[in-house]
């Protein structure tokens, strides 16, 4: 992931459900990827998919406490939720 982020990828792509890369990483419980994407600063923590879920919701849905913790300890999240 780190090498991919160095290549300045187009990270604003969303799927047909309105989910971005951060949401997908959170949904599968990939806490390392979630942390790297949050650190990169590309994502708006308040962004919602077509059903109204934000990345932090996917972190909770994953059932992985480390993934959820990455969202909860990220400073810009505290202002949004």
C-alpha positions, 0 to 999 in steps of 0.5 A: 500500500505504501508504494502504491500511495507514493505513485499518487494514485487516483483514490477518489474512485468509488464503486457502484455502491458509492464506496471508496478504497478506505471503506473497502479496507475498513469493511474487510478489517485491514487495519494496516491499509486503513491506517495508511489511507487515513495517514495519506489524507485523501479521504473525507471522513464524513463521506457517505456511500449510497446507503448512508454509511461512512468509513467508520461504520464499515470499520465497526461492521468489520468486527475488527477492533483494531480497524475500528480503533484506527478510525476512532483515534484519527483526529479528524474523525472526532470533529465529524462523529 
